[in-house]
Amino acid sequence: MDDPVIRTMNLSYQPGGSIILENINMAVQPGEFIGIIGPNGAGKTTLLRLLLGLIRPTGGEVAVLGMPPSALGIKRELIGYMPQRPQVSRDFPLSVLDVVAMGLTTAASLGKPFRREQYEKARESLQKVGMLAAEHLPFARLSGGQQQLAFLARALVKKPALLFLDEPGAGLDLPAQNRFMELLKKLQAEQGLTVIMVSHDLAAVAASAGRLFCINRTMHIHGRPSEVLTSPRLSQAYRCEFDLIFGRKRGPAG
């Protein structure tokens, strides 16, 4: 078996003594499609941010591509990230092509015009998600589903091996969600991507992921979707809205 692309051991995040995540243990093999599920405030987005190195754990260990996220260096180019879709003003000035090309921006190129080869890579990525015809359209005028496809193209523009997605179906109607998930599964299979997707939509993620990790502050259950969705531990995770130790409701954690 290959070395895991992601491994955590007793991973915890307790800023200021507030327990958001504790004792998270997981291992993800290359090419897997993992769904991270749990109720609102369970710590799903926080876990994603820890794996990406956007925040540092307060306890335990995390390794991505064999090293701590903060030490990835050039290997960070192998990671794509699609955050939750922001609200975009109708006056947002960039075209679809510009938004995708932003995925190639580095600290050294920040503020500089995009080069021809960057635009070509952006067009190639738009082609993969079926959005090339919209390359010159104002991004702000796209539908929610089209914007998500453009954001997916941006996350894929560096041809990553590991792709993180945070609630990609949020705010989309059911047909748009289904089209997005079908495309994501197709790209994952074609490119051998390892996919880590946070989702509140149990049905959508269970139909796509090979394994589910259900968290609510800690890991409640993980396994194949059929095992997780029929386990009493799933309903237990969704009932845990109060911290039984401290006797108070937990604040939002993502």
C-alpha positions in Angstrom: 0.0 0.0 0.0 1.2 3.5 -0.8 2.1 6.0 1.9 -0.9 8.1 2.9 -1.2 11.5 1.3 -2.8 12.7 4.5 -2.3 11.4 8.0 -3.3 12.8 11.4 -2.5 11.5 14.8 -4.5 12.8 17.8 -4.9 16.1 15.9 -6.5 18.8 18.1 -7.4 22.5 17.8 -8.2 24.1 21.1 -7.5 27.9 20.8 -7.7 29.6 24.2 -8.9 26.4 25.8 -12.0 26.2 23.6 -12.3 22.7 22.2 -13.1 22.8 18.5 -11.4 19.6 17.5 -9.8 16.8 19.5 -8.1 13.5 18.8 -8.7 13.4 15.1 -7.0 10.3 13.6 -7.3 9.7 9.8 -5.3 8.3 6.9 -6.1 9.0 3.3 -4.5 7.0 0.5 -3.6 8.4 -3.0 -6.6 8.5 -5.4 -9.3 8.3 -2.7 -12.4 10.4 -2.6 -13.2 11.3 1.0 -16.3 13.1 2.3 -16.1 14.9 5.6 -19.5 15.2 7.1 -21.1 16.4 10.4 -23.6 18.9 11.8 -23.2 22.7 11.6 -20.4 23.8 14.0 -18.8 20.4 14.0 -15.3 21.6 13.0 -15.4 20.4 9.4 -14.0 23.6 7.9 -11.5 23.9 10.8 -10.2 20.5 9.9 -9.8 21.5 6.3 -7.9 24.6 7.3 -5.6 22.5 9.5 -4.8 20.1 6.7 -4.1 23.1 4.4 -1.8 24.7 6.9 -3.9 27.9 7.1 -4.0 27.4 10.9 -1.7 25.4 13.2 -2.9 22.6 15.5 -2.6 23.0 19.2 -2.0 19.3 19.7 -1.2 16.1 17.8 0.4 15.7 14.4 -0.7 16.3 10.8 1.2 15.3 7.6 0.2 16.2 4.1 2.2 14.7 1.2 4.6 13.4 3.9 5.3 16.6 5.8 3.7 19.2 8.0 1.5 21.6 5.9 3.6 24.5 7.0 6.8 22.9 5.5 5.3 21.9 2.1 7.3 24.5 0.1 7.2 23.6 -3.6 5.0 20.6 -2.9 2.2 23.1 -2.2 1.8 23.3 -6.0 0.4 19.8 -5.8 -2.6 21.0 -3.8 -5.8 22.6 -5.1 -8.3 24.3 -2.9 -11.8 25.4 -3.6 -13.1 27.4 -0.6 -16.8 28.1 0.2 -18.2 30.3 -2.6 -18.1 34.0 -1.6 -20.8 36.5 -2.3 -19.7 38.3 -5.5 -20.7 41.9 -6.2 -22.4 42.6 -9.5 -19.6 45.2 -10.0 -16.8 42.6 -9.7 -14.6 43.6 -12.6 -12.8 40.3 -13.6 -13.7 38.0 -16.4 -14.1 34.2 -16.0 -10.6 33.7 -17.6 -9.0 36.1 -15.1 -10.6 34.4 -12.1 -9.2 31.0 -13.2 -5.8 32.5 -14.0 -5.7 33.8 -10.4 -5.1 30.2 -9.4 -1.6 30.6 -10.9 -0.7 33.7 -8.9 2.4 33.5 -6.7 3.8 35.9 -4.2 6.3 37.0 -6.8 3.7 37.6 -9.5 1.1 39.3 -7.3 -0.1 42.5 -9.0 1.5 41.8 -12.3 -0.4 41.2 -15.6 -1.1 37.6 -16.4 1.3 36.1 -19.0 0.1 34.4 -22.2 1.1 31.0 -20.9 -0.9 31.5 -17.7 -4.0 32.3 -19.8 -3.4 29.2 -21.9 -3.3 27.1 -18.8 -6.5 28.8 -17.5 -8.2 28.1 -20.8 -7.2 24.4 -20.6 -8.7 24.2 -17.1 -11.9 25.9 -18.3 -12.1 23.4 -21.1 -12.0 20.5 -18.6 -15.0 21.8 -16.7 -17.0 22.7 -19.8 -16.7 26.5 -19.3 -14.4 27.6 -22.1 -17.2 29.3 -24.0 -17.7 31.7 -21.0 -14.0 32.7 -20.8 -14.6 36.4 -21.7 -17.9 36.8 -19.7 -17.9 38.9 -16.6 -17.6 36.5 -13.7 -20.2 38.3 -11.6 -22.9 37.7 -14.2 -22.6 33.9 -14.1 -25.1 31.7 -12.4 -24.2 30.2 -9.0 -23.6 26.8 -10.7 -21.4 28.4 -13.4 -19.4 30.3 -10.8 -18.7 27.0 -8.9 -17.4 25.4 -12.1 -15.1 28.4 -12.7 -13.9 28.1 -9.1 -13.3 24.4 -9.7 -11.3 25.3 -12.8 -9.2 27.7 -10.7 -8.5 25.0 -8.1 -7.4 22.6 -10.9 -5.4 25.0 -13.0 -2.0 23.9 -11.5 -2.9 20.3 -12.2 -2.9 19.3 -8.5 -2.7 15.7 -7.1 -4.7 16.6 -4.0 -7.9 18.6 -4.1 -9.7 20.1 -1.2 -13.3 21.4 -1.5 -15.4 23.2 1.2 -19.1 22.9 0.7 -19.0 23.1 -3.2 -22.8 22.5 -3.5 -23.8 25.2 -1.0 -26.4 27.6 -2.5 -26.9 25.6 -5.6 -30.2 24.1 -6.7 -30.4 20.3 -7.0 -29.7 20.0 -10.8 -26.7 22.2 -10.5 -25.4 20.2 -7.5 -25.8 17.0 -9.4 -24.0 18.3 -12.5 -21.1 19.6 -10.4 -20.8 16.2 -8.5 -20.9 14.2 -11.8 -18.2 16.4 -13.3 -16.1 16.1 -10.1 -16.3 12.3 -10.1 -15.3 12.2 -13.8 -12.3 14.5 -13.3 -11.2 12.6 -10.2 -11.3 9.3 -12.1 -9.5 10.6 -15.2 -6.8 12.5 -13.3 -6.3 10.1 -10.4 -7.0 13.0 -8.0 -7.2 12.5 -4.2 -10.3 14.5 -3.2 -11.2 15.7 0.3 -14.7 17.3 0.3 -16.5 18.9 3.2 -20.3 18.7 2.7 -23.5 19.0 4.7 -25.3 17.2 2.0 -25.2 13.5 3.1 -26.9 12.1 0.0 -24.7 13.9 -2.5 -21.4 13.1 -0.8 -22.4 9.5 0.0 -23.1 8.9 -3.7 -19.6 10.2 -4.7 -17.1 9.4 -1.9 -15.4 6.1 -1.3 -15.3 6.8 2.4 -16.9 9.2 4.8 -15.5 10.7 8.0 -18.1 11.9 10.3 -16.9 14.5 12.9 -18.5 16.5 15.6 -15.5 17.9 17.6 -14.0 14.4 17.5 -14.2 11.5 15.0 -17.5 9.6 15.5 -17.3 7.1 12.7 -15.5 6.6 9.4 -15.9 4.0 6.7 -17.7 3.2 3.5 -20.9 5.3 2.9 -23.2 2.3 3.4 -21.6 1.6 6.8 -21.6 5.2 8.0 -25.1 6.1 6.9 -26.6 3.0 8.7 -24.6 3.3 11.9 -26.2 4.6 15.2 -23.0 6.6 15.6 -24.1 8.9 12.8 -27.2 10.0 14.6 -25.2 10.3 17.8 -22.8 12.7 16.1 -25.7 14.9 14.8 -27.3 14.9 18.3 -24.1 16.2 20.0 -25.0 19.9 19.9 -23.9 20.5 23.5 -20.6 20.0 25.2 -21.4 17.4 27.8 -18.2 18.1 29.7 -18.7 21.9 30.2 -22.4 21.9 30.0 -22.6 24.8 27.5 -23.4 25.1 23.8 -20.3 25.2 21.6 -19.7 28.2 19.4 -19.5 27.9 15.6 -16.5 26.1 14.4 -17.3 25.4 10.7 
